[in-house]
Amino acid sequence: MSRPASTSPPGRPQRRRGALTPTLIIVAVAVVGFIFFANVWTDVLWYQQLGFFEVYFRENLARILIFLAGFVLMSVPVFYAIRVAYHARPVYAPDSETRDNLNRYQAQLEPVRRVVMIGIPVLFGLFAGSAASSQWQAVLLFFNQVPFGQTDPQFGLDISFYLMTLPFLGFVTGFLMSVVVIAGIAGILTHYLYGSIRLMERGIFTSSGAQIHLAVTGAVFLLLLGANFWLNVYGTVQNQGGHWAGALYTDVNAVVPTQTILAVAAGLVAMLFIVAAVIGRWRLPVIGTAMLIITSILAGGVYPWVIQQFQVRPSEQTLENKYIDRNISMTRAAYGLDKIQVSPYNATTDAKTGALAKDAQTTANIRLLDPNLVSSAFSQLEQYRPYYQFPKALNVDRYTVDGKTQDTVIAVRELNQDGLNASQQTWVNRHIVYTHGYGVVAAKGNTVTVDGKPDFLLSGIPSMGTLGSDASYQPRIYFGENSPDYSVVGAPDGAPHREQDRPAATNSSTETQYTFTGNGGPSVGNWFNRLLYSIKFQSSDLLLSDGVNEKSQILYDRTPRQRVEKVAPYLTVDGSAYPAVVDGRVKWIVDGYTTSQYFPYSQQQQLQTATADSQTTSGRTAALPNSSVNYIRNSVKATVDAYDGSVTLYAWDDQDPILKSWQKIFPSTIRPYSEMSGQLMSHVRYPEDLFKVQQELLGRYHVTNADSFYQNNDAWSVPNDPTVTDPVRQPPYYLSLQMPGQSKPAFQLTSSFIPQVVNGNARNILYGFLAADSDAGNQKGVKADSYGQLRLLQLPTDTQVPGPGQAQNKFNSDPDVSQQLNLLRQGASDVLNGNLLTLPVGGGLLYVQPVYVKSTGETSYPTLQRVLVAFGDKVGFASTLDAALKVLFGGDSGASAGDSANNGQTPTPPGTTTPPAAADAQAQLKAALDQANKAIQDGQAALAKGDFAGYGAQQSILSGAIQKALDAESRLGVTPAPSASASPSASPLPTPSPSPSK
């Protein structure tokens, strides 16, 4: 037999077909697999370097095992459902048009039948395994749970059953029900495809094999449904659907019995299905199923509705009283409100002379520096180079200065790579040269310099000040809230430095170089690791650059919150991380919470909503996730070293059962707080987001009487921030304060309450004042007993003490204040209201608000020029807090403020003269204002003619005239007037100092 002639031209080899596509598939799979491996292995390196590989390993091992369990539990039943249905197909079937169609489908399916019978179960198994693996925390908590030692008031079960057992059982039951449903559908479709189930004119034909299959499937589903009904009995105490959380009268007397009945009924109907599978008669299971459906509708829906509408609603206050009381007590326990100290506070509105004598320590520490407004002042005065930056909102802390506790506003000078000009934006500069920030800047909170600038305790490059110097702490900031995405650092001994470090001195243009010497990131010193990280960061430069050497490390995931979230994925992290100089290092302190949404009878809160205020809406503080909780504990205090990024977790609330469970799961990751140093103890504080959640709940749950709670006639709200235009809540403020009943001042987190806001309307008068003690002491491993104590001052409901909104309105509407503020606005300057602080001193409530002036120049920054104070209906206004308090309290407040040494005058700017002290200050003021007015008019006339030189000359005259007017006004305020509605005059408009930044 001869072969067919070849169609290829002579001399050309015949092309082999079919090899290219498999090769491309193999290469694509290999590339994807290697990319996946690169991401996994770099994660392994990151966790190993940080010392938290246990977390990565156990979390992913749990995910893998749960995935496999979910995969098997789904794919195996689906596979056998299809297989059983296929093997139960009838050998002979009557011919019909329907059968002909099914024969065609069978013929088309037959070549790939084995693939489909395996592929469909595998596909559903993959989806199920992925969904199941996301529940790894619930599974681990179930197998490692620790009892609470507290029971619920309805069933008497330990709280851990509801937080750790019931969620797991609910997950397992729901998952198995979905398995049965999907497997049942797969079996029914297979039976239909192969003729075991047929639609006929006389009804539905089912073979005996299909009947048994369906009966077993139905029985298993009903058993799981019965288990779900039984779990719903216990789930009633977690109900959030009523007016109050937990099992209420209808739940206890209608839902619980009916769910129990339905659970038993589902079990009985499941037995009928088994019987039907044996005897082949379906009448009883069909009737039982119908009865179960009817019973579930009547008993599960109609009956509870009837009880609620016709028995509970007419007598709701009486019948729900016991359950409201449960809701109150359990909610307060779940949120840590059960140990709050409530004291009546009959606040006076009479600003008597000497009223602050008993509050001298508090008065001396009243914070004037607004951490939100002085960021630009820190930047202009302390940035030094365009590649440095400060955050939009600074932090409030306290340090010991000369043996006394000093409130401070503190920030770190972080790196800002966007400050480099376009020619410097190279890969080497961004990842090799510019790698870190430099130094801590801290200023006194209770005073400023005579010209309104921050009074620094630590500043400059190199760092200098009362709090230390570069020799006393490590100033380099490699890990912070604005660090680059990744940097490559480190070099062999003797290698030249490549990292930009800092200016050599404050007034020097010379720059110093540096090489990182810590252990801050995984090694990229070998070719393989460099390749993996080149893939991770999609950068060929990382693989090829000569800036990477055998000692190089790669620093990434550098924000403090991000690092804590990765090493402790079971924590909810507070939105505000803050720096502190601790034991010679800059440490970021981060608060972590253990939370749950399953605490019985506790009211749920949506975290993002409960913690929203003017700080989060402006982006100054990170918002919490959009999740609901009804139990929260500040269980962990974490530190992140700003130099090497090392993370340390301390079990702060070591009695929290949820934290104890996680300690069993990750035993080597959390240290006891007894290992915290004394310096670290002195800087921890009560966390803001926990406080916000508590104050939100306290608006209603300060009421502990069930009848009053039902009537809701004493509900409170957190007032809106009066310093912003949008209606958003006022944030809590940190300050040193001696609450009534305390023996000495403590660092506190404070907030106030007004009557409940309904549809945007409320009386803005004060009903309550809340403070959380934030002083943990300064002894190693010893937590002060007073730390975390919540103290609530409760004002009489008929009080007329102004709230923050009313106080701000008084400031804005006072004619003398308005006149002087308008004067400050002259010369293209803006007046900025600082944070409005509320302090329970002098037997009443004192409001303090710093007033800043900022010119409209590009490099301008706010300086503190005035202080507004209010007590009752009286207002004081002066260049210093001390002077304003004297005005407010009739010439003598009884105590000295922290800025009492300032006289409110600024150095005289060039080109102006200060009138002699004996001159008529009032005449000088009038003359200066007349001169300023004329300069404005002449300047506008010159501008209209296009005479810019003339306009500039008039602006110089205007500046000098304003300075004269302000100096004259200050001298008028040397002797305070007896009236507190007007203030002594203001200090002069600040003359911006040249910025040291370049």
DABELQUI-V859207 format. One record per helix or strand. SS is the DSSP state (helix for helix, strand for strand). FROM is the first residue (numbers start at 0). TO is the last residue. Records with the same first field share a line. If there is no record, write none. Layout:
SS->FROM-TO ; FROM-TO
//
This chain:
helix->18-49 ; 52-86 ; 96-109 ; 112-132 ; 135-142 ; 158-192 ; 207-237 ; 248-278 ; 282-318 ; 320-333 ; 356-363 ; 374-381 ; 416-418 ; 421-423 ; 426-432 ; 526-535 ; 539-543 ; 559-566 ; 606-609 ; 613-616 ; 656-664 ; 672-674 ; 677-680 ; 687-700 ; 705-710 ; 803-812 ; 814-823 ; 880-887 ; 920-943 ; 947-971
strand->150-150 ; 157-157 ; 196-199 ; 202-205 ; 340-343 ; 347-347 ; 387-388 ; 394-400 ; 403-411 ; 413-414 ; 436-437 ; 439-447 ; 453-458 ; 463-464 ; 475-476 ; 485-488 ; 498-502 ; 510-513 ; 521-522 ; 552-555 ; 571-572 ; 577-581 ; 584-595 ; 604-605 ; 627-628 ; 630-640 ; 646-650 ; 669-671 ; 715-716 ; 719-719 ; 728-728 ; 732-736 ; 745-754 ; 757-757 ; 760-760 ; 764-772 ; 789-793 ; 801-801 ; 828-838 ; 843-843 ; 845-854 ; 862-870 ; 873-877
//
